[in-house]
Amino acid sequence: SQTKRGERFMVEYVFSDGVLREEVLHEIAKYDMLGIDLETRGLNPRQDDILLVQLGWGDDIWVFDARRINLEPLFSVLRDLNPLLISHNLKFEDKFLKHHYDYIPKRGYCTMTAHALLVNGLENRYASLRKLVNDYVGIELNKDVRDSFRYTYGDITQRQIDYAADDVRYLSIIFENQLKELKRDGLIDVAT
């Protein structure tokens, strides 16, 4: 396990079964909402592997190396506790998680779908996570690392861990702001 503390956040990279211990699972179990994201070798769940599974909320982020550890204890906790899982393009995570772990969140929220509801088709561009982080947080995400996962067969680099963590780091802020906008516009029942 490697822990990296930034100014406001903690990222724990979990890369061995010994690290995926009760302590980590107990920490995750404290949350009734979690951001989730996957780094995969490609876009097809039947052909491509999951490399990393990221979970986090606010300042706490876990990056699990799916190639090296048995994630069944993690998904067992998620099945039992049924947290609201928040993602950008949740259908992507759903397809991979169903195929690889026979897991689909019972409660999910997609920031990309919520954005589409909020703009009602008035924006003529794809609502990428990069765009939403820029709009809601004022930070420009660097997505240059994304393509490196396709060719990762050895160790995961620190740059890849940081990239993966960023994909869940801001979901809580986006979610909270979108909820306010959805309530304001009378769309909360449609989005949740």
C-alpha positions as CSV (number, residue, x, y, z in Angstrom):
1,S,0.0,0.0,0.0
2,Q,1.2,3.5,-0.8
3,T,-0.4,6.5,0.7
4,K,0.1,10.0,-0.8
5,R,-1.1,13.0,1.1
6,G,-1.7,16.2,-0.8
7,E,-2.7,19.5,0.7
8,R,-6.3,18.4,1.2
9,F,-6.6,14.7,0.2
10,M,-5.3,11.2,0.8
11,V,-4.8,8.7,-1.9
12,E,-4.2,5.1,-1.0
13,Y,-2.9,2.8,-3.7
14,V,-3.9,-0.8,-2.8
15,F,-1.9,-3.4,-4.7
16,S,-1.8,-6.5,-2.6
17,D,-4.4,-8.7,-0.9
18,G,-2.7,-8.1,2.4
19,V,-3.4,-4.4,2.1
20,L,-7.1,-5.0,1.2
21,R,-7.7,-5.8,4.8
22,E,-10.5,-5.1,7.2
23,E,-9.1,-1.7,7.9
24,V,-9.6,-0.5,4.3
25,L,-13.0,-2.1,4.0
26,H,-14.1,-0.6,7.3
27,E,-13.1,2.8,6.1
28,I,-15.0,2.4,2.9
29,A,-18.0,1.1,4.8
30,K,-18.3,4.5,6.6
31,Y,-19.6,6.2,3.4
32,D,-23.2,6.1,2.2
33,M,-22.0,7.8,-1.1
34,L,-18.8,7.0,-3.0
35,G,-17.4,8.2,-6.3
36,I,-16.4,5.3,-8.5
37,D,-14.3,5.1,-11.7
38,L,-12.4,2.4,-13.6
39,E,-9.2,2.5,-15.7
40,T,-9.4,-0.2,-18.3
41,R,-7.3,-1.5,-21.1
42,G,-10.0,-0.5,-23.6
43,L,-13.7,0.1,-24.1
44,N,-15.1,-3.4,-24.5
45,P,-15.8,-5.2,-21.2
46,R,-15.8,-8.6,-23.0
47,Q,-12.3,-8.1,-24.4
48,D,-10.6,-5.6,-22.2
49,D,-9.3,-5.9,-18.6
50,I,-10.0,-3.6,-15.7
51,L,-6.7,-2.3,-14.4
52,L,-7.7,0.0,-11.6
53,V,-10.9,0.6,-9.5
54,Q,-11.0,3.9,-7.8
55,L,-13.4,4.8,-5.0
56,G,-13.5,7.9,-3.0
57,W,-15.5,10.7,-1.4
58,G,-14.1,14.1,-0.6
59,D,-10.6,13.9,0.7
60,D,-10.4,10.1,0.9
61,I,-9.5,8.1,-2.3
62,W,-8.6,4.5,-2.8
63,V,-7.0,3.2,-6.0
64,F,-7.2,-0.6,-6.2
65,D,-5.0,-2.5,-8.6
66,A,-7.4,-5.0,-10.1
67,R,-4.7,-7.0,-11.8
68,R,-3.0,-7.8,-8.5
69,I,-5.7,-8.3,-5.9
70,N,-8.9,-10.1,-5.4
71,L,-11.6,-7.4,-5.3
72,E,-14.4,-9.8,-4.3
73,P,-14.2,-8.6,-0.6
74,L,-14.6,-5.0,-1.7
75,F,-17.6,-5.8,-3.9
76,S,-19.1,-7.9,-1.1
77,V,-19.0,-4.8,1.2
78,L,-20.5,-2.7,-1.6
79,R,-23.3,-5.3,-2.1
80,D,-24.1,-5.4,1.6
81,L,-24.0,-1.7,2.3
82,N,-25.5,-0.5,-1.0
83,P,-23.9,3.0,-1.1
84,L,-25.0,5.5,-3.7
85,L,-22.2,5.2,-6.4
86,I,-21.5,8.3,-8.3
87,S,-19.7,8.2,-11.6
88,H,-19.2,10.1,-14.8
89,N,-20.7,7.8,-17.5
90,L,-22.0,5.2,-15.0
91,K,-23.1,2.9,-17.8
92,F,-19.4,2.3,-18.7
93,E,-18.6,1.2,-15.1
94,D,-21.8,-0.8,-15.0
95,K,-20.9,-2.9,-18.1
96,F,-17.3,-3.6,-16.9
97,L,-18.3,-4.4,-13.3
98,K,-21.1,-6.7,-14.4
99,H,-18.9,-8.6,-16.8
100,H,-15.8,-8.9,-14.5
101,Y,-17.3,-9.0,-11.0
102,D,-21.0,-9.8,-11.6
103,Y,-21.7,-6.5,-9.7
104,I,-24.1,-3.7,-10.7
105,P,-24.7,-0.9,-8.2
106,K,-28.3,-0.9,-6.9
107,R,-28.1,2.9,-6.4
108,G,-26.2,5.0,-8.9
109,Y,-25.9,8.6,-10.1
110,C,-24.3,9.6,-13.3
111,T,-22.9,13.2,-13.5
112,M,-22.9,13.0,-17.4
113,T,-26.6,12.1,-17.5
114,A,-27.4,14.8,-14.9
115,H,-25.5,17.4,-17.0
116,A,-27.5,16.4,-20.1
117,L,-30.7,16.9,-18.1
118,L,-29.6,20.3,-16.8
119,V,-28.6,21.7,-20.2
120,N,-31.6,20.1,-22.0
121,G,-29.6,19.6,-25.1
122,L,-28.7,23.3,-25.3
123,E,-25.0,22.7,-25.3
124,N,-23.6,21.3,-28.5
125,R,-20.7,19.3,-27.0
126,Y,-20.0,16.2,-25.0
127,A,-20.0,16.7,-21.3
128,S,-16.7,15.2,-20.4
129,L,-15.5,14.8,-16.9
130,R,-12.7,17.3,-17.8
131,K,-15.4,19.9,-18.8
132,L,-17.5,19.3,-15.6
133,V,-14.5,19.6,-13.3
134,N,-13.5,22.8,-15.1
135,D,-17.1,24.2,-14.8
136,Y,-17.7,23.2,-11.2
137,V,-14.3,23.3,-9.6
138,G,-12.3,25.6,-11.9
139,I,-9.5,23.1,-12.4
140,E,-8.3,21.8,-15.7
141,L,-7.7,18.1,-15.6
142,N,-4.7,16.7,-17.5
143,K,-6.0,13.7,-19.5
144,D,-2.7,13.0,-21.3
145,V,-2.2,9.8,-19.2
146,R,-5.4,8.1,-20.3
147,D,-4.0,6.3,-23.3
148,S,-1.1,4.9,-21.3
149,F,-3.4,2.4,-19.6
150,R,-4.0,0.6,-22.9
151,Y,-0.3,-0.5,-22.9
152,T,0.2,-1.1,-19.2
153,Y,1.4,-4.6,-18.5
154,G,4.0,-3.9,-15.8
155,D,3.8,-1.7,-12.7
156,I,1.3,1.1,-12.4
157,T,3.2,4.5,-12.3
158,Q,2.7,7.2,-9.8
159,R,1.5,9.4,-12.7
160,Q,-1.2,6.8,-13.5
161,I,-2.3,6.6,-9.8
162,D,-2.6,10.4,-9.6
163,Y,-4.6,10.5,-12.8
164,A,-6.9,7.7,-11.6
165,A,-7.4,9.5,-8.3
166,D,-8.3,12.7,-10.1
167,D,-11.2,10.9,-11.8
168,V,-13.0,10.4,-8.5
169,R,-11.5,13.4,-6.5
170,Y,-14.0,15.9,-7.8
171,L,-17.2,13.8,-8.2
172,S,-18.5,14.8,-4.8
173,I,-18.2,18.6,-5.7
174,I,-19.9,18.0,-9.0
175,F,-22.6,15.9,-7.4
176,E,-23.4,18.4,-4.7
177,N,-23.6,21.3,-7.2
178,Q,-25.7,19.3,-9.7
179,L,-28.1,18.3,-6.9
180,K,-28.7,22.0,-6.1
181,E,-29.3,22.8,-9.8
182,L,-31.6,19.7,-10.3
183,K,-33.7,20.8,-7.3
184,R,-33.8,24.4,-8.6
185,D,-35.0,23.2,-12.0
186,G,-37.5,20.6,-10.6
187,L,-35.6,17.7,-12.1
188,I,-34.4,15.9,-9.0
189,D,-36.9,13.0,-9.3
190,V,-35.8,12.5,-12.9
191,A,-32.1,12.4,-12.1
192,T,-32.1,10.2,-9.0
